[in-house]
Amino acid sequence: MPIVVDGKTFETDEEGYLANINDWVPGVAGVMAKEDDLELTDEHWDIINFLREYYEEYQIAPAVRVLTKAVGKKLGKDKGTSKYLYGLFPYGPSKQACRYAGLPKPTGCV
Amino acid sequence: MSEVVKKFMYLNRRAPYGTIYAWESLEVVLIGAAFDQEVNLMFVDDGVFQLVKGQDTAGIGMKNFSPTYRTLGDYEVKNIFVDADSLAARGLTQDDLVAIAYEDMDTEEEIENIVEVVDAARVTELMDESDVVFSF
């Protein structure tokens, strides 16, 4: 189902991931979060931005296990835990945050 | 989790582009990494080109997935081997290949590069030790 951000329409795939990664604007994350009844905080944005940087460098959306490890390395050990990340993204940190970040569904994610 | 840990080898023998084999192999490895098996990656023949650094695919209109190999360490894939003869036959050395880092989160031990160039005898030995060999 396409989503509408500031009057502009964005195509998505059948699972709600953005069809074209290059279309992404920060507003996409806001609209998607609102549909999930989630208010995005700076902590959420840290993860979303981290995922976009990770994709930029490695051309891949990491599986949750890998995300947890990488976040711990980059943003500090206290944030590199499942508990912290699931607290932010209850539908699955990698799955949900990658969607907000305009990335494809993570590789190794079922 | 399964009690039986099997030794899987992913044998990569083809150039990265032109066919889908290299990308498919990498995807299977990354997806399979979620299961606790012992995984070896082996690059032989034209497969060694998959690890060559500085790839630019703009001219052929394909996604450049070579940076993705560098995430293998993050996916807990620790054993990556390259056949020395295949490298030499193509005028390549280890310096032409990407480096893949691995950090053990428990011990915080960091290995800068887990890519290991091995001779033919060792290739044979590693294949023999494997329970399953997936050839791509």
Contacts between the chains, C-beta under 8 A, distances in Angstrom:
chain1	res1	chain2	res2	distance
A	57	B	67	6.4
A	58	B	67	5.0
A	58	B	68	5.5
A	58	B	70	6.2
A	58	B	71	4.8
A	59	B	63	6.8
A	59	B	64	6.8
A	59	B	65	5.7
A	59	B	67	5.0
A	59	B	68	5.1
A	60	B	30	7.5
A	60	B	65	7.9
A	60	B	67	8.0
A	60	B	68	4.7
A	60	B	71	5.9
A	62	B	71	6.9
A	62	B	74	6.9
A	63	B	30	7.4
A	63	B	33	7.8
A	63	B	34	6.6
A	63	B	75	7.3
A	65	B	34	7.0
A	65	B	75	8.0
A	66	B	71	7.0
A	66	B	74	4.7
A	66	B	75	5.7
A	69	B	74	6.1
A	69	B	105	6.0
A	70	B	74	6.0
A	72	B	105	7.3
A	73	B	103	7.2
A	107	B	27	6.3
A	107	B	30	4.9
A	107	B	31	6.5
A	108	B	30	5.1
A	108	B	31	4.5
A	108	B	33	6.4
A	108	B	34	5.4
A	108	B	75	7.4
